[in-house]
């Protein structure tokens, strides 16, 4: 690992957070990130947290990473086989992204409706898609209890801390929209529409962002930092014990 590179990126990320994203700072960060490994990127973020920065204040910095890492997912998949812990997590992400597209369409239709009677079908669809999105809990448990734990055992704690925080934040929002769909008759329709709109848009934006960060930053860091087939085999065993989602593709 190049400590000078990590220190330089840490300084740039700190300035981005304090001064905002200027074109000059953005270019400087992009130049560094283009030549830095996922694990070095994770350490730079971790340095900021250790200096007292709140994990949530790092979220907008991921935009810089994303520009560089857009084409990396295919490279990750060539390093692992179907059935591998990370391969399964990525496949589940693909399904969750499909559910978010469905949620986006359902919410659009609900917002166009003028009454409960004209939106009965869409409300039922909302219940179904939220059931599927909430069914991702085993996905998150496998990440937190197996993948994140192994990374934290290797002193990579910054990215996992952010992901755990986002998991909890999104759990609350998912439960809220599920409850709205179930208690629909107890609310004024316009009030229902407004709350569904706010919550759905929050989930769609933040969960897509969360998935991107895991796919392009956290998972590559895990593959790079966790070495040894026997370790990954044991991780797979622990994942099997936790269980999978109803939508998990078969290996």
Secondary structure, DSSP 8 states (H G I E B T S, - for coil): --HHHHHHHHHHHHHHHHH---HHHHHHHHHHHTTS-HHHHHHHHHHHHHTT--GGGGGGGHHHHHHHHTT-HHHHHHHS-TTSHHHHHHHHHHHHHHHHHHHHHHHHHHHH-SSSGGGHHHHHHHHHHHHHHHTTHHHHHHIIIIIHHHHHHTT--HHHHHHHHHHHHHHHHHHHHHHHHHTGGGS-HHHHHHHHHHHHHHHHHHHHHHHHHIIIIIHHHHHHH---HHHHHHHHHHHHHH---TT----
